[in-house]
């Protein structure tokens, strides 16, 4: 599918939304998105935006760019009576919508109470090799020498260095919270954020390509910094960043230890089915309405495990629109075994209310493989969700939107662990 066709698809979707054609938009969704978002949910989301910001007054120009695995990312600004909405779509090679996000104006990020900006300075860094370099930020405590340091790795998806989610920036919370406590921190934009077309330009793009070269370069940059103790540089990974962190440590023996936050250990294709079932269960009769889409996603997940999966298998036949090369790399990787093999000190943190990476499905695997080993500490924060935001009741995606910050106790525990290694 050409970018022009994808851009036209985006315009058509907006016109359907304006005409209340939510069922017709839902018909265009890929299987996994059909399972996650019903026509009724789409209708409610659109009504909510218009109630807050008014009706559509103008639709801007659609801009498409190559996305992962043959998809096209399309961004369309939509002017409302009282603000502007950015509609972002992912159109797959079959012309179906693999992603649809309505991004209304966000509340500016504000300092967490645990940050003291007078305690550290920041500088820009560039990591990686041309043509796929990325930019990042190094936060260094003022007038310090011999301080511990940590590289932050964001979760799965095209995240910026702050892991921006709506009005929230969990990795910035962590970076500034730790820098306020005498720890140097380096965080960086993911290559899939800076170069949206990297998967199509880099043959056989995998999770390793997405993370490892940049994480190793970040470790090297911290070890060379005059404020840092080169023997105390750690890696902290959140979600998929935690999954891949043991592979980073295997590639760079100088890493002093790992911090794994909500690190998934359940195979991701199986987790995708589990999470989808959870999300559709949040709506009355949700699973019944989404049964066909769940069956399709289940069939795609089964193909990941099948011996006939090969680099030639089309991404459209696989979960989440990811390529066969990406899934083959994931299928052959056991993060718990990799962590055991590197034998580094580890701090493993888990939110008790996390529905994406759970105590029963993921932390249980880390405990089975690592609990009781010297240097391994495991902590569960019962009130926290996947982003380590405290809350109550069952966690939902809507919970990530209101402005909030990473649990102060999590920041304190990480700082204490780093400074006592």
C-alpha positions, 0 to 999 in steps of 0.5 A: 500500500502506498503512502497516498492510499494510506493517507486517503484511508485516514481521511475517509476514516475521519469523514466516517467519524464525523458522520457517526459511521462508527460501525463502518470504521470498526469494519476496517480494523485489523483483528487485534484492534477489533477485539480491543475496541468496539464500535460502541467504544469508538463512538464513546471516545469520539463523543467525549472528545467533542464534548470537551473540545467542540465539533470539528471545524477543519481537517488538516493535511494527512501526512503518511510515513513508512512504519514497521513491517510494511505499515504506514503511519498517518497523522492528521490534525483536526481542528475543533471549536476549542482545541486541536485533535491529532488523529494517528492511524497505522494502516497495514499492507492490506489496507486495514487499520492496525492502530487508531489513536485520538490524541486531544490536547494534553496537560503539560508535564509537571515536576513530581514532588520528589524532584529537585532541579537544583541537584543535576544538569542535563546534556544532549547525547547522540547514540548509534550509527548513521543512518539510524542515530537517535538522540537522548539526555544525560542527567548528571548530579552537580559537583559529583564524582564516582556516582552510580549511573543507569541507562533507561530502556522504554517499553515496546512501541515507538516511545520517545526518551520520556516514554510519553503517554498522554500527559505523563512521562514515566521515564522522565519521572525516574530520570529526574527523581534518580538524578535528584538523589545523586545518580547519573541517568541516560535516557534516549528516543527509541530508533522506532520513534526517531526512524519510523521506517527503520523496520522496512529499511533494515532487513530482518529488523528484530528486538535486538536491533531495536534496543541492544546497540543503543543501550550498549552505546548509552552504557559506554557514554555513561562509563566515560562521563567524569562524574560516573564510577565506570564500575557502577553503570546499570541498566533499567528496563521497563516492560519490553525494555526489561525483557531485553535488558538481560540480552543487553547485559550479555552483550556488554559485560561491564554492566554492573546490574539490572533493574527490571520494571514490569518486565514481561516473561510470558511469551509475547504472542500468548500475552497478546491474547491474554491481554486482549481477553482482559480488555474486552472483558471490561465491557458487558458482553465484550468478549462475545462481540469480539469473539471473531477477532479474538479467534483471529488473534489466537490463530495468529499467535499459534502461527508464531509457535508453529514450525512453519513460521519463516522469515517469509511469513507475511506480517499480516498473518502474525500478531500485532502487525510485527514481522516474522523476523521479529517474532522468530527472534522473540520466540527463541529468546528466554529472558529469565534464562538470559538473566540467570546466565549473566549472573548480575545483581538484579532488582525486579519490580512489579505492580500488583494491579498491572494487567499487561505484565502480571504477578501470575503470568510474568513475575511467577516466571522470574521468581521460578528462575531467579528467586533466592539467587544471591543479589536478586531482590524482588518487590511488588507494589500492590497499588501500582499499575503497569506504569507504576502509577498508584491506584485502586480497583481493576486497572484499565487503559484509561487509567494511564491518561490523567496527569500523575507520576511514578510511585515515590516509593518505587523511585526511593527503592531504586535509588537506595538499591543503586547507591548500595551496590 
